[in-house]
Amino acid sequence: MAKEEIYTIPVIDAFKEDCECPLCHLYHKLEKDSVDFVLGPSYMESDIRGFTNEHGFCQMHFLQIYGESNRLGVALMMESHMKKIREDIKKHAIRNPKASKFTLKKQPETHGLRDYTGQLVDECYICKRVDDFFFRYLDTLFYLWKKDPEFRDTLSNSKGFCLQHFGQLYDLAPKHMNQKALDDFTELLVRIQEENFDRVIGDIEWFITKFDYRFEKEPWKNSKDAVIRSIQKIASINVKD
């Protein structure tokens, strides 16, 4: 497989999905693959274990990891991670920290232990791994837009994006395109976003209307999952009915 295909195929496949945001679909798949990677045989490799020990996981990804069926894998990972933290606490701790007076002109002093715990809480191995891949996929999307007419048609006929990924595409586009291509891309991006917001709003309105007894016998049309899809459109989360 050519190097560019490693990134183009997942992007193209994501846009074939019938969903409110193909980039959300791509992102959630990366998350699932990363959780499987962490709990799989790769965890026995010392370099992977070193990265997870160093960076840890955010609350959301801890929950995802625990939600998997591989409790032994979670236990092995946590044993190694906690032993590393225990060593670092001992290394960074100040046995007798001195109190510092707080004034408007002088901020309270910090020490290594607080810096260490703050860094560990803020970092996440899975977040970093997913973001590294995801931003390569965003670069690939712009590459496909410029080089592949079929992909341009696919994007033009898509259901738009969630707010987060719509904003990301809008902000990143100037870094990838000349002015003419940028004008065409942003005009299309805004148009499909507006059209698909109107589509979901219409489904929400009909969903609400169906609770009026006068419309009880009317068909649901495309509104049964309208609430779920509206949340996906706004909040970039994978809500299931």
Buried (B, 14 or more C-beta within 10 A) or exposed (E): EEEEEEBBEBBBEBBEBEBBBBBBBBBBBBBBBBBEBBBEEEBEEEEBBEBBBBBBBBEEBBEBBEEBEBEEBBEBBBEBBEEBBEEBEEEBEEEEEEEEEEEEEEEEEEEEBEEBBEEBEEBBBBBEBBEEBBEBBBBBBBBBBBEBEEBBEBBEEBBBBBBBBBEBBBEBBEEBBEEEBBEEBBEBBEEBBEEBBEBBEBBBEBBEEBEEEEEEEEEEEBBBBBBBBBBBBBEBEBEEE
